[in-house]
């Protein structure tokens, strides 16, 4: 390397630094990809979510759809276009009820969404932002802007 000109040494050094930065960025993005949780509505989840992939499902709890059995609780979530059955074995939030916005996190198992977590709205004027955006896209938003 002693017979290289200073300009060549700078070029090689710059190339090595850029290569190291590119490799570091690739490793960070690869690690983050495994921890990203996507949000879908009932209309999109069947087409976009992979079986077993951890995702969030949001929408409104369908009236008269909540059923309790020995395995937990079953209910339907809708975006006013499509509904999907959600199964959950845990304690529901106190504010969980029919006709209200909900976000569930879990996995798609065939046509059923197996929820690990259920989040409900926290007062009568709040709607989770993802659910509100989804309902606005569907043209059924009835809340305040």
Secondary structure, DSSP 8 states (H G I E B T S, - for coil): -TTS-HHHHHHHHHHHHHHHHHHHHHHHHHHHHTT--EEEEHHHHHHHS-TT-EEEEEEEE-TT--EEETTEEEEEEE-SS-EEEEEE-S---TT--TTSEEEEEEEEETTEEEEEEEEE-SSTT---HHHHHHHHHHT---S--
